Amino acid sequence: MRSSGLRGILIYCAHYTCSHSIAISADRWSDHVRLSDLESRFVCKACGKRGADVRPDFDWNKKPVPMMGYR
């Protein structure tokens, strides 16, 4: 993960009716862990289903850009 500059990950619930997502730091896992290794470990806090779609978050340290409707 670190070799590609990955510092954060985006996690989306794998259940088709749930839209829960979260962005977290990837610092807790070692360098040799692949994102696909993590997918089965997550349990959604909203619906309780196991499994997730894990994606890299290369903009982990950047502030959100204000847009229309942004609060």
C-alpha positions in Angstrom: 0.0 0.0 0.0 2.7 2.5 0.9 4.7 2.0 -2.3 1.8 3.6 -4.2 1.6 6.5 -1.8 -1.5 5.3 -0.1 -2.2 6.9 3.3 -6.0 6.6 3.5 -8.8 4.3 2.3 -12.4 4.7 1.4 -14.7 1.9 2.6 -18.1 1.3 1.1 -20.6 -1.2 2.4 -20.9 -4.2 0.0 -24.7 -4.7 0.6 -26.7 -3.4 -2.3 -29.4 -1.6 -0.2 -26.9 0.2 2.1 -25.1 3.4 1.2 -22.9 3.7 4.2 -19.3 4.8 3.6 -16.3 6.0 5.6 -12.8 7.3 5.0 -10.1 6.1 7.4 -6.3 6.1 7.8 -4.4 3.1 6.4 -1.6 3.5 8.8 -2.7 0.6 11.1 -1.9 -2.0 8.4 1.6 -3.0 7.4 3.1 -2.2 4.0 2.6 -5.6 2.4 -1.2 -5.7 3.0 -3.4 -5.5 -0.2 -6.7 -3.7 -0.2 -8.4 -6.9 -1.4 -7.2 -8.6 1.8 -9.1 -6.1 3.9 -12.5 -6.3 2.2 -13.8 -9.3 4.1 -12.7 -8.0 7.5 -15.1 -5.0 7.6 -18.6 -5.1 9.2 -21.0 -2.2 8.4 -22.0 -0.1 11.4 -25.2 0.9 9.7 -26.6 -2.4 8.5 -24.4 -5.1 10.2 -23.5 -6.8 6.9 -19.9 -8.2 6.5 -17.9 -7.2 3.5 -16.9 -4.0 1.9 -15.6 -2.3 -1.2 -12.2 -0.9 -0.2 -10.7 1.8 -2.5 -7.6 4.0 -2.2 -7.9 7.6 -1.0 -5.0 9.4 -2.4 -6.4 12.8 -1.2 -6.3 11.7 2.4 -4.6 14.9 3.7 -6.4 17.4 1.5 -9.2 19.5 2.7 -12.6 19.2 0.9 -13.2 21.7 -1.8 -16.2 23.9 -1.1 -18.9 23.4 -3.7 -22.5 24.3 -4.2 -24.5 22.8 -1.4 -21.4 22.0 0.7 -21.8 22.7 4.4 
